[in-house]
Amino acid sequence: MVTFSELMIAVIGTVILVLLCVVVGGWLVFKSKSQPGEGFIVRPKGDAFTLPSAGDELFSSEPSEEEKALLGRTKEFLERLGGKRE
C-alpha cells in the first residue's frame, strides 16, 4: 500500500516536473520569437529597445496618388452596391 509520505513525494515531484516543463516551454517560445540582444528573464538596458514616437512626419494631410486611386475604386464599388451616398 502507498503511504502518505510516498504520495506527498509523488505529488511534489509532479508539481516540480510541471513547473520545469512550463519554464522550458516558455524559454522555447521566447527563443523562437525574440529579437537579437533580448534576455529571457532580464530586461534590456538603455534606449536601444525603445521605439521612437511616431510624429506628424509619417502622416501627411494630403492623400497620395495610390490612396486617391484606392478611394476612387472604393467609392465606385460602394456606389454599385448601395447607391450614391456621401
VMD Tcl script that draws the C-alpha trace (Angstrom):
set ca {
  {0.00 0.00 0.00}
  {1.14 3.55 -0.70}
  {1.93 5.58 2.39}
  {1.13 9.24 2.86}
  {4.79 10.27 2.63}
  {5.24 8.39 -0.66}
  {2.11 10.06 -2.02}
  {3.36 13.52 -0.99}
  {6.75 12.85 -2.62}
  {4.98 11.84 -5.84}
  {2.74 14.96 -5.76}
  {5.66 17.31 -5.06}
  {7.70 15.62 -7.79}
  {4.84 16.05 -10.25}
  {4.47 19.72 -9.36}
  {8.21 20.28 -9.86}
  {8.08 18.43 -13.19}
  {5.13 20.53 -14.39}
  {6.83 23.79 -13.38}
  {10.00 22.71 -15.14}
  {8.03 21.93 -18.31}
  {6.32 25.33 -18.18}
  {9.66 27.13 -17.83}
  {11.24 25.15 -20.67}
  {8.21 25.77 -22.88}
  {8.31 29.49 -22.14}
  {12.02 29.57 -22.91}
  {11.47 27.79 -26.24}
  {8.69 30.18 -27.26}
  {10.84 33.14 -26.22}
  {13.81 31.88 -28.23}
  {11.67 31.45 -31.33}
  {10.19 34.98 -31.11}
  {12.96 37.04 -29.51}
  {14.93 39.79 -31.16}
  {18.74 39.79 -31.02}
  {20.01 41.01 -27.67}
  {16.89 40.23 -25.64}
  {17.21 38.16 -22.49}
  {14.76 35.59 -21.16}
  {14.44 37.00 -17.64}
  {16.49 40.21 -17.66}
  {15.28 43.48 -19.13}
  {17.26 45.26 -21.88}
  {19.36 48.19 -20.71}
  {19.40 51.63 -22.24}
  {17.45 53.20 -25.07}
  {18.35 50.62 -27.71}
  {14.98 48.91 -27.46}
  {12.69 51.91 -27.17}
  {10.63 52.81 -30.20}
  {10.71 56.41 -31.36}
  {7.39 58.14 -31.16}
  {5.66 58.49 -34.48}
  {5.26 62.16 -35.22}
  {3.36 64.09 -37.83}
  {6.06 63.43 -40.40}
  {4.55 59.99 -41.03}
  {1.09 61.30 -41.85}
  {0.51 64.00 -44.40}
  {-2.73 65.92 -44.76}
  {-2.99 65.19 -48.50}
  {-3.56 61.62 -49.72}
  {-1.01 60.14 -52.07}
  {-1.80 59.07 -55.63}
  {-2.18 55.45 -54.52}
  {-4.57 56.47 -51.77}
  {-6.61 58.60 -54.17}
  {-6.86 55.67 -56.60}
  {-7.93 53.33 -53.81}
  {-10.52 55.80 -52.55}
  {-11.90 56.19 -56.07}
  {-12.18 52.43 -56.57}
  {-13.81 52.03 -53.16}
  {-16.32 54.78 -53.87}
  {-17.19 53.21 -57.22}
  {-17.63 49.80 -55.59}
  {-19.88 51.18 -52.86}
  {-21.99 53.04 -55.44}
  {-22.58 49.76 -57.25}
  {-23.66 48.08 -54.03}
  {-25.98 50.57 -52.45}
  {-26.40 53.70 -54.44}
  {-24.76 57.05 -54.10}
  {-24.05 58.05 -50.50}
  {-21.57 60.57 -49.25}
}
mol new
graphics top color blue
foreach p $ca { graphics top sphere $p radius 0.5 }
foreach p [lrange $ca 0 end-1] q [lrange $ca 1 end] { graphics top cylinder $p $q radius 0.2 }
display resetview
